[in-house]
Amino acid sequence: MIKKLHEAGLRSEHAYTAALASIGLSVLSWAVSVKGESAGVDRADRWGIFVGEWAPTFFGLGLALAQYEDD
């Protein structure tokens, strides 16, 4: 799978950037939820948590791609 992703043009830097972007999007979603949602509604907070869980996947993918690029 990593070989196919690398051949398709995906590099470790892309995965790391996606991980950092998902963290930023998670924080942004939380900040918007604090102002936009009424008390007791956790929809936007849940969206922020969901997006925040993408980061470890992207970081792991970045590490796998970096190892593949080194070999």
N, CA, C and O atoms as a MOPAC input file, in Angstrom:
PM7 MOZYME 1SCF
protein

 N      0.82200 1    -1.18700 1     0.00000 1
 C      0.00000 1     0.00000 1     0.00000 1
 C      0.86900 1     1.25400 1     0.00000 1
 O      0.60200 1     2.19900 1    -0.74400 1
 N      1.90700 1     1.26200 1     0.83500 1
 C      2.78700 1     2.42900 1     0.90400 1
 C      3.48400 1     2.63800 1    -0.43900 1
 O      3.64100 1     3.77200 1    -0.89300 1
 N      3.89800 1     1.54600 1    -1.06800 1
 C      4.54800 1     1.65400 1    -2.38000 1
 C      3.60000 1     2.28500 1    -3.39300 1
 O      3.99900 1     3.16000 1    -4.16200 1
 N      2.34600 1     1.84300 1    -3.39400 1
 C      1.35800 1     2.39100 1    -4.33700 1
 C      1.11400 1     3.88300 1    -4.07900 1
 O      1.01600 1     4.67100 1    -5.02000 1
 N      1.01700 1     4.26500 1    -2.79600 1
 C      0.82800 1     5.68100 1    -2.46800 1
 C      2.02700 1     6.51100 1    -2.91200 1
 O      1.86700 1     7.61600 1    -3.43200 1
 N      3.22300 1     5.97600 1    -2.70600 1
 C      4.43700 1     6.68900 1    -3.11500 1
 C      4.49100 1     6.82700 1    -4.63400 1
 O      4.84900 1     7.88300 1    -5.15500 1
 N      4.13900 1     5.76900 1    -5.33100 1
 C      4.12000 1     5.81600 1    -6.79900 1
 C      3.06600 1     6.78900 1    -7.31500 1
 O      3.21200 1     7.35200 1    -8.40000 1
 N      1.99400 1     6.98900 1    -6.52900 1
 C      0.94200 1     7.93400 1    -6.92500 1
 C      1.33500 1     9.38600 1    -6.64700 1
 O      0.60900 1    10.31300 1    -7.00600 1
 N      2.49200 1     9.57500 1    -6.00500 1
 C      2.97000 1    10.93500 1    -5.77900 1
 C      2.81800 1    11.43700 1    -4.35400 1
 O      3.16700 1    12.58300 1    -4.07000 1
 N      2.31200 1    10.61700 1    -3.45900 1
 C      2.16200 1    11.03300 1    -2.06300 1
 C      3.50200 1    10.89300 1    -1.35600 1
 O      4.13200 1     9.83700 1    -1.41100 1
 N      3.93000 1    11.94900 1    -0.70100 1
 C      5.19700 1    11.95300 1     0.02400 1
 C      4.93700 1    12.14300 1     1.50700 1
 O      3.84500 1    12.54000 1     1.91100 1
 N      5.94000 1    11.85800 1     2.30600 1
 C      5.78900 1    11.97500 1     3.75700 1
 C      5.43000 1    13.39700 1     4.16600 1
 O      4.66300 1    13.59000 1     5.10900 1
 N      5.96700 1    14.39200 1     3.47700 1
 C      5.65200 1    15.78400 1     3.79800 1
 C      4.16100 1    16.07500 1     3.63000 1
 O      3.58400 1    16.85500 1     4.38800 1
 N      3.55200 1    15.44900 1     2.64200 1
 C      2.11500 1    15.64300 1     2.41300 1
 C      1.30700 1    15.08800 1     3.58900 1
 O      0.35600 1    15.71800 1     4.05100 1
 N      1.69200 1    13.91200 1     4.06400 1
 C      0.97800 1    13.29000 1     5.17900 1
 C      1.16700 1    14.10800 1     6.45500 1
 O      0.22100 1    14.28900 1     7.22300 1
 N      2.39000 1    14.60500 1     6.68500 1
 C      2.63000 1    15.43500 1     7.87100 1
 C      1.82400 1    16.73400 1     7.80500 1
 O      1.28500 1    17.18800 1     8.81500 1
 N      1.74500 1    17.31900 1     6.62800 1
 C      0.95500 1    18.53600 1     6.45300 1
 C     -0.51900 1    18.26500 1     6.71000 1
 O     -1.20000 1    19.07500 1     7.33900 1
 N     -1.01400 1    17.13000 1     6.22900 1
 C     -2.41300 1    16.77000 1     6.47300 1
 C     -2.66900 1    16.55700 1     7.96300 1
 O     -3.73500 1    16.91300 1     8.46400 1
 N     -1.70800 1    15.98300 1     8.67000 1
 C     -1.85800 1    15.77300 1    10.11700 1
 C     -1.94400 1    17.10600 1    10.84900 1
 O     -2.81300 1    17.29800 1    11.70000 1
 N     -1.05100 1    18.01500 1    10.52100 1
 C     -1.07700 1    19.33400 1    11.16600 1
 C     -2.35100 1    20.10200 1    10.80800 1
 O     -2.91700 1    20.80500 1    11.64500 1
 N     -2.79700 1    19.96000 1     9.55800 1
 C     -4.03400 1    20.62400 1     9.14700 1
 C     -5.23800 1    20.05400 1     9.90100 1
 O     -6.15100 1    20.80100 1    10.25400 1
 N     -5.25100 1    18.75200 1    10.14900 1
 C     -6.37700 1    18.16100 1    10.88000 1
 C     -6.39000 1    18.62400 1    12.33200 1
 O     -7.45800 1    18.79400 1    12.92100 1
 N     -5.21000 1    18.82800 1    12.91300 1
 C     -5.15600 1    19.37400 1    14.26900 1
 C     -5.70300 1    20.79500 1    14.27500 1
 O     -6.50200 1    21.15300 1    15.14100 1
 N     -5.27600 1    21.60000 1    13.31700 1
 C     -5.77800 1    22.97600 1    13.21900 1
 C     -7.27100 1    23.02700 1    12.97600 1
 O     -7.97000 1    23.85100 1    13.56700 1
 N     -7.76900 1    22.15500 1    12.11200 1
 C     -9.20500 1    22.10900 1    11.84300 1
 C     -9.98400 1    21.67800 1    13.07900 1
 O    -11.09100 1    22.15800 1    13.32200 1
 N     -9.40900 1    20.78400 1    13.84800 1
 C    -10.04800 1    20.34300 1    15.08600 1
 C    -10.16900 1    21.48800 1    16.08400 1
 O    -11.22200 1    21.68500 1    16.68900 1
 N     -9.08600 1    22.24000 1    16.25000 1
 C     -9.11100 1    23.39000 1    17.16500 1
 C    -10.08300 1    24.44700 1    16.66100 1
 O    -10.83100 1    25.03100 1    17.44500 1
 N    -10.07500 1    24.69000 1    15.37000 1
 C    -10.99500 1    25.66600 1    14.78800 1
 C    -12.45100 1    25.24200 1    14.99500 1
 O    -13.30000 1    26.06700 1    15.33200 1
 N    -12.72800 1    23.97000 1    14.79400 1
 C    -14.07800 1    23.45500 1    15.00000 1
 C    -14.51200 1    23.63300 1    16.44600 1
 O    -15.65400 1    24.00500 1    16.71800 1
 N    -13.60200 1    23.36600 1    17.36900 1
 C    -13.92300 1    23.54900 1    18.78300 1
 C    -14.19000 1    25.01400 1    19.08100 1
 O    -15.15300 1    25.33100 1    19.78000 1
 N    -13.35900 1    25.91900 1    18.56600 1
 C    -13.53600 1    27.34700 1    18.82100 1
 C    -14.86100 1    27.84600 1    18.27400 1
 O    -15.53700 1    28.65300 1    18.91300 1
 N    -15.23300 1    27.37300 1    17.10000 1
 C    -16.51400 1    27.77300 1    16.51100 1
 C    -17.66800 1    27.21000 1    17.32900 1
 O    -18.69600 1    27.86800 1    17.49200 1
 N    -17.50200 1    25.99800 1    17.84300 1
 C    -18.58800 1    25.38300 1    18.60500 1
 C    -18.84000 1    26.12400 1    19.91000 1
 O    -19.97600 1    26.19500 1    20.37800 1
 N    -17.79500 1    26.67200 1    20.49100 1
 C    -17.95100 1    27.42000 1    21.74500 1
 C    -18.83400 1    28.64300 1    21.51600 1
 O    -19.64900 1    28.99900 1    22.36700 1
 N    -18.66400 1    29.27900 1    20.36600 1
 C    -19.42800 1    30.49800 1    20.07700 1
 C    -20.75200 1    30.22100 1    19.37000 1
 O    -21.72400 1    30.95100 1    19.55800 1
 N    -20.78800 1    29.16500 1    18.55700 1
 C    -21.94700 1    28.94500 1    17.70700 1
 C    -23.02800 1    28.05500 1    18.26300 1
 O    -24.18400 1    28.17100 1    17.85500 1
 N    -22.70100 1    27.18900 1    19.15900 1
 C    -23.68500 1    26.24800 1    19.68100 1
 C    -24.24600 1    26.75200 1    21.01000 1
 O    -23.55100 1    27.39600 1    21.79600 1
 N    -25.48800 1    26.44900 1    21.23300 1
 C    -26.07700 1    26.79900 1    22.52400 1
 C    -25.58500 1    25.82100 1    23.58600 1
 O    -25.08300 1    24.74700 1    23.25400 1
 N    -25.72000 1    26.17200 1    24.82200 1
 C    -25.23600 1    25.32800 1    25.92400 1
 C    -25.90900 1    23.96300 1    25.87700 1
 O    -27.12100 1    23.86000 1    25.68800 1
 N    -25.11100 1    22.92400 1    26.05000 1
 C    -25.65500 1    21.57700 1    26.10000 1
 C    -25.66200 1    20.84000 1    24.77600 1
 O    -25.96800 1    19.64800 1    24.74500 1
 N    -25.33300 1    21.51200 1    23.68000 1
 C    -25.30600 1    20.85600 1    22.37600 1
 C    -23.84900 1    20.56900 1    22.03900 1
 O    -23.03100 1    21.48500 1    21.96100 1
 N    -23.53300 1    19.30600 1    21.84100 1
 C    -22.14700 1    18.89700 1    21.65700 1
 C    -21.81400 1    18.47300 1    20.23500 1
 O    -20.77800 1    17.84600 1    20.01200 1
 N    -22.65200 1    18.79400 1    19.28100 1
 C    -22.41200 1    18.35600 1    17.90600 1
 C    -21.06500 1    18.82100 1    17.37500 1
 O    -20.27900 1    18.00700 1    16.89000 1
 N    -20.78800 1    20.10100 1    17.45800 1
 C    -19.54700 1    20.63100 1    16.90100 1
 C    -18.34200 1    20.13000 1    17.68100 1
 O    -17.28200 1    19.89800 1    17.09900 1
 N    -18.49100 1    19.96100 1    18.99000 1
 C    -17.38900 1    19.39800 1    19.76400 1
 C    -17.06700 1    17.99200 1    19.29200 1
 O    -15.89800 1    17.61800 1    19.19700 1
 N    -18.08800 1    17.21900 1    18.99800 1
 C    -17.86200 1    15.85900 1    18.50100 1
 C    -17.19200 1    15.88000 1    17.14100 1
 O    -16.34100 1    15.03600 1    16.85900 1
 N    -17.55600 1    16.82300 1    16.30000 1
 C    -16.90900 1    16.95300 1    14.99500 1
 C    -15.43000 1    17.28000 1    15.18400 1
 O    -14.58300 1    16.72900 1    14.48000 1
 N    -15.10800 1    18.16800 1    16.12300 1
 C    -13.71800 1    18.50800 1    16.39900 1
 C    -12.92700 1    17.30700 1    16.88000 1
 O    -11.77800 1    17.12000 1    16.48000 1
 N    -13.52100 1    16.49900 1    17.72400 1
 C    -12.85000 1    15.28800 1    18.20400 1
 C    -12.64500 1    14.31200 1    17.05600 1
 O    -11.58000 1    13.70600 1    16.94500 1
 N    -13.65200 1    14.15300 1    16.19900 1
 C    -13.55100 1    13.26000 1    15.04800 1
 C    -12.41700 1    13.68400 1    14.12400 1
 O    -11.60900 1    12.85200 1    13.71000 1
 N    -12.35000 1    14.96200 1    13.80100 1
 C    -11.29400 1    15.45600 1    12.91400 1
 C     -9.93500 1    15.33700 1    13.59500 1
 O     -8.94000 1    15.03600 1    12.93500 1
 N     -9.87900 1    15.56700 1    14.90100 1
 C     -8.62700 1    15.45000 1    15.63100 1
 C     -8.07200 1    14.04000 1    15.63300 1
 O     -6.86600 1    13.84500 1    15.78200 1
 N     -8.93800 1    13.06000 1    15.46900 1
 C     -8.47100 1    11.67400 1    15.42900 1
 C     -7.83900 1    11.29700 1    14.09900 1
 O     -7.26000 1    10.21800 1    13.97900 1
 N     -7.93900 1    12.15400 1    13.11100 1
 C     -7.27600 1    11.88700 1    11.84000 1
 C     -5.76300 1    12.06600 1    11.96000 1
 O     -5.00300 1    11.39500 1    11.26200 1
 N     -5.32600 1    12.95900 1    12.83500 1
 C     -3.90700 1    13.30800 1    12.92500 1
 C     -3.00100 1    12.09900 1    13.15200 1
 O     -2.01100 1    11.96300 1    12.43200 1
 N     -3.28300 1    11.21300 1    14.11300 1
 C     -2.37700 1    10.06800 1    14.29300 1
 C     -2.28100 1     9.17200 1    13.05500 1
 O     -1.22400 1     8.60900 1    12.77000 1
 N     -3.38300 1     9.04600 1    12.33000 1
 C     -3.36400 1     8.24300 1    11.10600 1
 C     -2.44000 1     8.87500 1    10.07200 1
 O     -1.63800 1     8.18400 1     9.44300 1
 N     -2.55300 1    10.19200 1     9.89800 1
 C     -1.69500 1    10.88900 1     8.93600 1
 C     -0.23100 1    10.86500 1     9.37300 1
 O      0.65900 1    10.69700 1     8.53900 1
 N      0.02700 1    11.03400 1    10.68400 1
 C      1.40500 1    10.96400 1    11.16700 1
 C      1.98100 1     9.56500 1    10.94200 1
 O      3.13300 1     9.43600 1    10.52900 1
 N      1.21000 1     8.53200 1    11.20200 1
 C      1.65800 1     7.16700 1    10.95900 1
 C      1.93900 1     6.90900 1     9.48800 1
 O      2.92700 1     6.26500 1     9.13700 1
 N      1.06500 1     7.41500 1     8.63900 1
 C      1.27200 1     7.29100 1     7.19700 1
 C      2.53400 1     8.03600 1     6.77700 1
 O      3.29800 1     7.55400 1     5.94100 1
 N      2.74700 1     9.20800 1     7.35900 1
 C      3.96000 1     9.97000 1     7.05900 1
 C      5.21400 1     9.23300 1     7.47300 1
 O      6.20800 1     9.23900 1     6.74800 1
 N      5.17900 1     8.59600 1     8.63500 1
 C      6.33800 1     7.82300 1     9.08500 1
 C      6.60100 1     6.63900 1     8.15300 1
 O      7.74900 1     6.36000 1     7.80800 1
 N      5.55000 1     5.95200 1     7.75200 1
 C      5.71100 1     4.82100 1     6.83600 1
 C      6.27500 1     5.28700 1     5.49100 1
 O      7.14200 1     4.62700 1     4.91800 1
 N      5.78900 1     6.40800 1     4.99500 1
 C      6.29600 1     6.92800 1     3.73400 1
 C      7.74800 1     7.38700 1     3.87700 1
 O      8.55000 1     7.18600 1     2.96500 1
 N      8.09300 1     7.99800 1     5.00800 1
 C      9.47300 1     8.44100 1     5.23100 1
 C     10.41300 1     7.24800 1     5.26100 1
 O     11.51100 1     7.30500 1     4.70800 1
 N      9.99000 1     6.17700 1     5.89800 1
 C     10.82500 1     4.96600 1     5.95100 1
 C     10.97600 1     4.38700 1     4.54300 1
 O     12.06300 1     3.95400 1     4.15900 1
 N      9.88900 1     4.38300 1     3.78000 1
 C      9.94700 1     3.86900 1     2.40400 1
 C     10.87800 1     4.74200 1     1.55500 1
 O     11.64100 1     4.22700 1     0.73800 1
 N     10.81300 1     6.06000 1     1.74900 1
 C     11.67200 1     6.97700 1     0.97800 1
 C     13.13500 1     6.79600 1     1.33200 1
 O     13.99900 1     6.97200 1     0.47400 1
 N     13.43700 1     6.44500 1     2.58600 1
 C     14.81800 1     6.21800 1     3.00100 1
 C     15.39000 1     4.93400 1     2.41600 1
 O     16.59100 1     4.83400 1     2.16400 1
 N     14.52000 1     3.95600 1     2.20500 1
 C     14.97400 1     2.66200 1     1.65300 1
 C     15.11300 1     2.78700 1     0.17700 1
 O     15.48200 1     1.82200 1    -0.49200 1

